[in-house]
Amino acid sequence: MILMSDIIREGHPTLRQRAEQVEFPLTEENRKLAEELMEYVVNSQDEEMIEKYDLRPGVGIAAPQVNEPKRIFAIHFDEESGEDLSIIAINPKIVSHSVEKAYLASGEGCLSVDRSIPGYVPRYARITIKAFDLEGNEYKLRLKGLPAIAFQHELDHLNGVMFYDHINSDNPFAEIENAVAITRDIAE
């Protein structure tokens, strides 16, 4: 089980390197890693588990965040969130995206960042993605709103990019052209 002590923090070199493609069939080690990433995000949304294991809530976590530079991440929104997404994404990519942008009005957070970093993070409002599941089957999804933002945040981790790299350093709250603000509050 992944705990907060297993999650590396900003400044660690793994967070800035490009993660490697994963081969299929999955090794036992890679399957276990993918399953544990999903287990973390599910547990981190459960009040009992948060308290018992001192977890920080999150909707996504990428393999590089546990010092495994592999192209794997998990995203999970619980049913109460109103979003319908729970995926393990292996070798994920965005195949198309909207011109329109979106951003979280409250800003983004990250399990690997222990400080609050104010500012808008511009993302694509809608994306079409492709990824592989645990069995090596490719799937394609269209995402918008929070799931699209979460997917782009996690994909950035696989490319050595941190969310705050997207914030306008001169004016963190500068209006983003052709963008819609999303007001629901989420952790990573």
C-alpha positions, 0 to 999 in steps of 0.5 A: 500500500502506498503511503504519503512517505512513499510519495516523492516531493518537488525537487526530486530528480525523478519528477523532472524526467520523462517516464519510459513506455511500459511493455506488454504483457505487464510484468508482475511488478508493473501490474502491482504498481498500477494497482497500488496507484489506483488503491492510493487514490481510492483510499485517499478519498475515504475519510476512514483511510485518510485518518488511519493512514494520514493520507492526503486526498487526491484524484490522481497519482502517477508512477513517477510520484512514487519514484518509478519513471514509468508511463502509468497513472491512476485517476479516480473520482468517487461517486459523490463527486458527480464525475464518472471516471476511474481508470488506470492509464498505461502509455497514455496520450492525448490524440485531440483537444479543444481550442477552448481552455479550462482551469480550476478557479481554486488552482491545482494542487499536487501530492508531490508539492507540500505548499500552496502555489496560487495561480491559474493552470491553463488546460484544454477544456476537452480532450480525446485520449488513448491509453492501455489497461492492465491487460494491454487493451487500448481504450479511447475516451473523451474527457471534459471538465475535471476529468480532463484537467486531472488527466492532463495533470497526470500526463504532465508528470509522465513528461517531467512537468509540474503543474506550476510550470504552466502558471503565468509567473508575471501574473498568476491570476491573469485572465486566460483567453478563451477559457472557462473557470471550473469552480469545483475544488479537488486535490491533485 
